[in-house]
Amino acid sequence: MAPVVADIALDEKDTFVVARLNNDENGETIRKYLVRGQPIYLVFQDGKIVGRFGGAMPKDQFVQKILSALNIEGN
């Protein structure tokens, strides 16, 4: 999924921000957000989690999940 996420970060840079977190260096954050498995994707809006999903999926489905969590109409 890493190449897909990187593509989305570039394609959607004017719509939302994609950030990556290193689990080994951020144990406290991992515990705070109850991350149990990988990959996990958390969608934040105004500092709060508005979406949470995991697993591999096609790029368009991934973007739709993010847009839906942010209540933004898809293309």
N, C-alpha and C positions, 0 to 999 in steps of 0.2 A: 504493500500500500504506500510505501514511502514515495515512489515516483509519482503516484496519483495525487497524493497530498501536496507534493511540491508543485505539480502542474496547477492544482486548484489554487494554491497560494498566489501564483502568478496571474492566473486567469481572473480571479475574483478579488484582486487587490483593492479595487475601488468599492467593493461591497462589504467585505469583512476581512479580518486579520487572521492568519493562521500562525500559530506558535507551536513549538515543539519543546517537550520537557524531557530531560535526561533523568530516568528513574533512579539511577545509581547516585546521582548528585542531589536529588530532591526528595529524599525519603519522607520528610515532614509534610511536604505538599501532597505526596502520594497518599499518605495516611489521612490527611485532612479531607481529601475528596473520595476516600474509600475506594481507591483503585485496587482491584483484585486480579484482573486479568489484562492481557495485552493482545492486540492493540485496543485501546479505549480512546474514544474521542469525546471530549467535553465541550459543549458550546456555552459560552458566557455572554451575558448581556448585562451591562451596568453592574458588573462585579458578581452576578449571580448565575448559577448554572440553569440554563433554560433547555438544554438538551444533552443527552448522554447516549452513545451508541458504540458498538464495537463490531469487529469482524471485517472481513474483506467484502468489497462490493464494487460495482461499476462506478466510474467517475460521476456520471449524471445522477445516479441514486445518492451518492455521497453528498453532492452539492445540494440536492433537494432536501435531504435530511437537515442540513445546516440552515438552509433558507427557511424551512418550515419551523425549526426551533426559534429562529429569529423573527418569525412572522413577516417574512419578506416574500413577495410574489416571485416565482421562478420564471425563467426565460421561456 
